[in-house]
Amino acid sequence: MKHFCLLCGALLLAGCAGTHRTGISRYDDYDAVKIDQMVGNNVSGAIFERTLVCLNARRESRLVTATTNAIITSETNRTVQALTNQTISIATNYLVTVMTNLAPPAPVFPSSGDAAAASAAVETNTIVIVTNAGPSVTTNLAVSVARNQSSTTSPNQVAANNQLVRTFNHQITTASNNLSIAVMTNQVVTAETNEVVSYVTNYHILSVTNVVVAPTNFLAHDYFLYTELTPPPDFTLQTGESLVLLVDGTRYGFVQSQSGTAFVGRPGFNSGLYRVSPEVLVAIANAKEVRIRFKGANSSIERTMSANSRQNFRTFLLKYFSPEASQPGDAAFVTPFVQMVVR
């Protein structure tokens, strides 16, 4: 019985504290992906825990041969211009007419009483007195106004016409001593305004094609937090944000994501992948305190990452993210990454 208890204790201790906690590396030929990850990094140093929590770092690297992004952008500029042509015409016609009429003297016929005397004295001189009509003056003034407005509309033009005609007719006639003088004045003023508005629409279509070609033969990396959990039977992770980290008081929330290659967790553990930025892995390795919470549908599991577990993180980053362990072309990115870890 004693040996059986010792064996159970050894199995529990080895559950998340295996020899792979500082990292393993393998290459997947099917997906052409190199996988560097930690396994069995128990966050707690307590013995005989029923709920084991392991937090591991994982990186997937794939070689990109060529990436071409063609972006075509069409830009349409619509310009509407209004052109206004206004023509104002004023015409004045002024006509003055002077007419003079001289009438002959009116004849004077003898009266009927003097007919006998006239026949008796045929040779007698008779004085004829011409009597003229009295002087007279007549005047006449006539003013007429005519106004006309019109407009036309087309799809791209509007025209308006405004015409005003004013006519003055003035006539003065004077008669004296059989002399008649008539002065006639006729003035016609015509004002015409033509306004034409033309709409000109210009469509300027510019097609811009941007072709971005990434350099060939470079490594693309995806970073993950790989979790291993032995939860109670009634524990189920909630959908959405199910992993929350407090790294030195800074909160990070993560949602489970898929791997770019086939992913199989260890038997007996609920395994999950959470896509993160490389800065999160560096923050965990350099942190003084890391608190972990798994959010379930009805409960949660919380742990505090031990110093030994954080040291495993640090060792993994220094070992597998260094230029010596990477393929050619990866040093330009990894070198500043390691400098952030070793500070």
Secondary structure, DSSP 8 states (H G I E B T S, - for coil): -HHHHHHHHHHHHHHS--TTTT-EEEEETTTTEEEEE----BS---SS-SS-EEEEEEEEEEEE--EEEEEEEEEEEEEEEEEEEEEEEEEEEEEEEEEEEE---------GGGHHHHHH-TT------------EEEEEEEEEEEEEEEEEEETTEEEEEEEEEEEEEEEEEEEETTEEEEEEEEEEEEEEEEEEEEEEEEEEEEEEEEEEEE-SSEEEEEEEEEEEE---TT--B-SSEEEEEEETTEEEEEEB---SS-----TTSEEEEEEE-HHHHHHHHH-S-EEEEEEBSS-EEEEE--HHHHHHHHHHHHHHSSGGGS-TT-HHHHHHHHHHH--
